[in-house]
Amino acid sequence: MKSIAEIITIGDEILAGATLDTNAHWLTGELVTLNIPVLRRHTISDRTEEILHVLRSLSDDTGIVILTGGLGPTRDDITKKTVTEYFGGKLIFSESLFQEIQEKLKHRNRTIPESNREQAMIPDNARILPNPMGTAAGLCFKDKKGRHVYLVPGVPEEMKSIFNESIRPELTKLPGEKIRVFIYKTTGIMESEIVDRIDEGLNDFPMVKVGYYPSVYGVNLKMTVKENEVGTVEPRLRDFLYNRLGDTIYTEGDRDITEIIAEKLTTRGWTLSVAESCTGGLISHRLTDIPGISKVFTEGLLTYSNEAKIRRLGVSVNTLKKHGAVSEETVIEMARGIRQKSGTDTALSVSGIAGPAGGTREKPVGTVWICALTPEKEKTIRIQFNKGRHMNKHFASQAALNLLRKLLL
Amino acid sequence: MKSIAEIITIGDEILAGATLDTNAHWLTGELVTLNIPVLRRHTISDRTEEILHVLRSLSDDTGIVILTGGLGPTRDDITKKTVTEYFGGKLIFSESLFQEIQEKLKHRNRTIPESNREQAMIPDNARILPNPMGTAAGLCFKDKKGRHVYLVPGVPEEMKSIFNESIRPELTKLPGEKIRVFIYKTTGIMESEIVDRIDEGLNDFPMVKVGYYPSVYGVNLKMTVKENEVGTVEPRLRDFLYNRLGDTIYTEGDRDITEIIAEKLTTRGWTLSVAESCTGGLISHRLTDIPGISKVFTEGLLTYSNEAKIRRLGVSVNTLKKHGAVSEETVIEMARGIRQKSGTDTALSVSGIAGPAGGTREKPVGTVWICALTPEKEKTIRIQFNKGRHMNKHFASQAALNLLRKLLL
């Protein structure tokens, strides 16, 4: 079997513009990590002729096809029937699968609709892949060219669970080179600056495939190394990257900066409070996405109005009058104020102009002041970035979290 | 030209699993609204043979093709060259376009890289579509079958701006039935309940195409009506929907519930403060995504710890001891407390168990209490919903905003 994949998404709701195709995106990421390049992705409707068209147009290079179906049992059936017949089989009723589905639904106290009989119709030319999360089983067809064609339901949880439990183990066993992907996440540094710092030095690592992936929270580096070279290459590569990029790397692997901060606070036994203005609660929202954060994070205040800054944080009227709400003096008073009032060990504050209105010549939209405090250190920075209100909030939240992270190093 | 479309996305970063294909999603939504069904979507790499393959496999039914390119100028060129030659043309250097690009870059104080000469190479068999946001122009080829093949850059802002300014006006002029799409957004009601209430009655509207689109914030209804029937059908349809669904419809058109709340507060001249616990700042974050919200929204407090609830909001130690942080009594004291301390006219409070830990037999994970206050009314509700920490936060934020919205009706 050739290790090149195509992904087919069958979904009228996607072609109606209502649903973002996150299944194909997730599958792509998983396949790439397994060293299986994705040649093409297709999104088609659940019509027989469309399914046949895409099956007929598969590349000769393709050895693996993953086809994710629509959402309802009825829709899945068109796909199942079409693919079964395309590969020369037919659907037969499986009493044992039917019993199994009924058991599952009984456990959930659900009534058993007639359409579930359809879900117990299985191809006589495919292997069944169990679905731990639902009632529609996954299927694996093998065609004359040796291709594996996997059929999985479109419900993301079910698709992922069948992939993880049945498909991934098969793909891992494929002959061919095994690879490992190392992720280094950076923030507070431009992609071009990273390239300047590491591009030449990477010539010493011809065996490493390098990918740069910029996002609003920073640039992620993906380093792909052959499994049998990991031992010799990875420690040297790691040293090289930290040597050149230093503390702009905030984590290895796929974690958020908030998890790193939570970890560091927990290790030190320190607590945190946050005073926000232009980020509008986003920093608190991001921190509280981490389970168990309540052990270190006690309160987050969005002091949007000047009055709230004065009353809640003790920012002085004078400072606001003299320097304005978006100033170094104000964010220092905000951070000191919330730390004192909340009794935490560390504090973070942000004030800026998210836009679209509110900018001036000296302080244009996108101007943001940030202050971070620990028992040992106090630091302020000013950033300037304008990509619209929504992006400004995200960018400022990341810059603030990053300032705190660096003080915790 | 036939009004059926295919969308081709060329992007190695998408096939590397690094980038979500939001361009295709956006274009699909726009085309569907223009009554142009999207037959297929393709994602391929920027290799000549892949581009040729997909062009050759276009359906005979397809009259419109939109091809979005990769991100860099170098990558765009492979696409441009391949498509130009496929349609029998060649690239020629345009001195005037080159001057224009240089002017644009000068205005932004940017250096002019040599690769911009490439961007001034234009096909001799295509129309140029100006790019107001960048330097890579859009192109329109017309093939022998009368198909229009549009080529636009992959940078989302540039793609959207070329679509809006050049492509949309052309597509609007296409012969064929014009349609109008009416969106009704509901919240706090299950999809099955909506179906129960309106499905039969919709038989009186055979000329209306109905779509149900569930999301975490509620179910959106899309009603498609032929342009020439709008006058007779839409007022009757509207009456019918409000009659059956009442105030579960929070808006028509594509607006967020926070915009509706901001509008209602502004109309009444009322201000708002918010006290959050389990939603972790998400309500404040969602409210502050609305430009100008600072006029009505003064502060949002994430009082995560009991101490913060006592100190910041004046919740009584007794209430917390007797009823717990997740209780009707606590959310009432939170809402009254923040309203009093912040001096706003209205207030909203939420306390619950986001999970994964912290649940008990009486108050399992997903239990949320909400209180909303206006000068005239006070209302509390309890909701129960557990789809994981992240979803619980989003669901609770929407339920809270919806409670406030209903008090403002």
Interface residues (C-beta under 8 A of the other chain):
Chain A: E13 I14 L15 A16 G17 A18 T19 L20 D21 T22 A24 H25 T28 G29 E30 L31 V32 T33 P37 V38 L39 R40 R41 H42 T43 I44 S45 E50 H53 V54 S57 S59 G211 Y213 N220 K222 E276 T279 G280 G281 L282 I283 S284 H285 L287 T288 D289 P291 G292 S294 F297 T298 E299 G300 L301 L302 T303 Y304 S305 E307 A308 R311 R312 K341 S342 G343 A354 G355 P356 A357 R389 H390 K393
Chain B: E13 I14 L15 A16 G17 A18 T19 L20 D21 T22 A24 H25 T28 G29 E30 L31 V32 T33 P37 V38 L39 R40 R41 H42 T43 I44 S45 E50 H53 V54 S57 S59 G211 Y213 N220 K222 E276 T279 G280 G281 L282 I283 S284 H285 L287 T288 D289 P291 G292 S294 F297 T298 E299 G300 L301 L302 T303 Y304 S305 E307 A308 R311 R312 K341 S342 G343 A354 G355 P356 A357 R389 H390 K393
